[in-house]
Amino acid sequence: MTIQKAIFAGGCFWCMVKPFDRYDGVISVVSGYTGGDVENPSYELVCTNTTGHREAVEITFEDEIISYEELLSIFWRQIDPTDAGGQFFDRGESYQTAIYTTSPEQYEKAHQSKHDLEASGKFSKEIQTEILPAKPFYPAEEGHQNYYLKNPSHYNRYAIGSGRVAFKINHWGEEE
C-alpha cells in the first residue's frame, strides 16, 4: 500500500472536502492554506490576500484504491477552471484555483489532465488553473475542518448561494 498526498486549491475549502471525503481510498481531507511564504497563517490573515496563500485541501489517499488521476477528475468537476479571479462569489488570491504537485509524476499527470480538459471542449474559455510545485501546507483552524458535517445547513446554503452547485449541475450534470 502506498500512501500519497494531493493538494488542490478550489476556492472555498469548505466546498472542497465533501466531494473527496466520500471515496474509498481517501484517508483524510484537511482544509488549510498553501502556496504562500507566511508560516502558520490564520484564516483572517489569508483573507487579506497578502500572504500568497490559497485556501486548499490536502488529501491523503491510498493510490492502489483511488488513483491520483481519479482525484484530478473529481477536482476539475468542483471548480470553474476558467475563472482566474477566484471561485464563484469568493474573489481574490486566496480563492484562486491551483493544483499543487508533490512529485514529478503528479506534475506530469496534472498537466495531462489539464490538457485533456482543454481538448474536451467542455469550456469555451481558456483554463486558468495553475499547476505549481507544492509548498508547505498549513491546516486551517478546527472550526473549518469538515465544515459540511459540523454545519450542514450553513454549508448547503453557502454551496447553493455561491453559485457552485448550479455551475456543477450546468457543466457536469451533477451536484457532487
C-alpha positions in Angstrom: 0.0 0.0 0.0 1.3 3.4 -1.0 0.1 6.5 0.8 0.2 9.7 -1.1 -0.9 13.3 -0.7 -2.7 15.5 -3.2 -3.2 19.2 -2.7 -5.9 21.2 -4.5 -7.0 24.8 -4.2 -10.5 25.1 -5.4 -11.9 28.3 -3.9 -13.6 28.0 -0.5 -12.1 25.0 1.2 -15.4 24.2 2.9 -16.8 23.1 -0.5 -13.7 21.0 -1.4 -13.8 18.5 1.4 -17.2 16.7 0.9 -16.6 15.8 -2.8 -13.4 13.8 -1.9 -14.4 12.6 1.6 -16.8 10.0 0.3 -14.4 7.9 -1.8 -12.8 4.6 -0.8 -9.1 5.0 -0.5 -9.3 8.6 0.7 -7.9 8.5 4.2 -8.3 12.2 5.1 -9.2 15.6 3.6 -7.8 18.5 5.6 -8.7 22.2 5.0 -5.8 24.6 5.0 -3.6 27.1 3.4 -0.7 26.7 0.9 1.2 28.5 -1.8 2.5 31.4 0.2 5.5 32.2 2.3 3.9 33.2 5.6 4.4 30.4 8.2 1.3 29.2 10.1 -1.1 31.7 8.6 -4.5 32.3 10.1 -7.8 32.5 8.2 -8.0 36.2 8.9 -4.5 36.8 7.5 -5.1 34.6 4.4 -8.3 36.6 3.7 -6.3 39.8 3.4 -4.9 38.4 0.1 -1.4 39.5 1.1 0.2 36.1 2.1 0.4 34.3 -1.3 -1.6 31.5 0.3 -4.7 30.0 -1.1 -7.4 28.0 0.7 -6.8 24.4 -0.2 -7.4 20.8 0.8 -4.7 18.2 1.4 -5.9 14.7 0.6 -4.2 11.7 2.0 -5.0 8.6 -0.1 -4.1 5.1 -0.9 -3.1 5.0 -4.6 -4.0 1.3 -5.0 -7.6 2.1 -4.2 -8.1 5.6 -5.7 -5.6 7.0 -8.2 -4.2 10.5 -8.5 -5.9 10.7 -11.9 -9.3 9.9 -10.3 -8.7 12.7 -7.7 -7.8 15.1 -10.5 -11.0 14.2 -12.3 -13.0 14.9 -9.1 -11.2 18.2 -8.6 -12.0 19.5 -12.1 -15.7 18.9 -11.5 -15.7 21.1 -8.4 -14.5 24.3 -9.9 -14.8 26.8 -12.7 -11.3 26.4 -14.1 -11.7 29.4 -16.4 -12.0 31.9 -13.6 -8.6 33.4 -12.7 -10.0 35.8 -10.1 -11.4 33.3 -7.5 -14.3 31.0 -7.4 -17.9 31.9 -7.7 -18.6 34.8 -5.4 -15.4 34.4 -3.5 -12.8 36.7 -5.1 -9.1 37.3 -4.7 -5.8 35.4 -4.4 -6.9 33.2 -1.6 -9.7 31.7 -3.7 -7.8 31.1 -6.9 -7.6 27.6 -8.1 -4.4 25.5 -8.3 -3.1 22.0 -8.3 0.0 21.7 -6.1 2.1 18.7 -7.1 4.2 16.7 -4.7 6.3 14.7 -7.3 7.3 14.8 -10.9 4.7 12.1 -11.6 1.9 14.2 -10.2 3.2 17.2 -12.2 3.0 15.2 -15.4 -0.4 13.7 -14.6 -1.8 17.1 -13.6 -0.6 18.7 -16.9 -2.1 15.8 -18.9 -5.4 16.2 -17.1 -5.5 19.9 -17.8 -4.6 19.3 -21.4 -7.4 16.7 -21.7 -9.9 19.1 -20.1 -8.8 21.8 -22.6 -9.1 19.4 -25.5 -12.5 18.2 -24.4 -14.3 21.4 -25.4 -16.2 21.4 -22.1 -15.3 25.1 -21.6 -15.2 27.8 -24.3 -12.7 30.0 -22.3 -9.1 29.1 -21.5 -8.4 27.0 -18.4 -6.8 29.3 -15.8 -6.0 26.8 -13.1 -2.3 26.8 -12.3 -0.2 23.7 -11.7 2.5 24.5 -9.1 5.1 22.7 -7.0 3.7 22.0 -3.5 4.8 24.3 -0.7 4.2 23.8 3.0 0.6 23.1 3.8 -0.8 24.6 7.0 -4.0 23.1 8.4 -6.8 25.6 8.9 -8.4 26.2 12.3 -10.5 23.4 13.7 -13.8 25.3 13.0 -13.0 25.0 9.3 -12.3 21.2 9.3 -15.2 19.1 7.9 -17.4 22.1 7.9 -20.1 20.3 5.8 -20.5 17.8 8.7 -20.4 20.3 11.6 -22.6 23.0 10.0 -24.7 21.2 7.3 -27.4 23.8 7.0 -25.0 26.7 6.6 -22.7 24.7 4.3 -25.7 23.8 2.0 -26.9 27.5 1.9 -23.3 28.6 1.1 -22.7 26.0 -1.7 -26.0 26.9 -3.3 -25.9 30.7 -2.7 -22.3 31.0 -4.1 -23.4 29.5 -7.4 -21.1 26.5 -7.1 -23.9 23.9 -7.1 -25.6 25.4 -10.1 -22.3 25.6 -12.0 -21.6 21.9 -11.3 -25.1 20.9 -12.4 -24.9 23.0 -15.5 -21.4 21.9 -16.7 -21.3 18.3 -15.3 -24.9 17.3 -14.8 -24.3 16.5 -11.2 -24.2 18.3 -7.8 -21.3 16.4 -6.3 
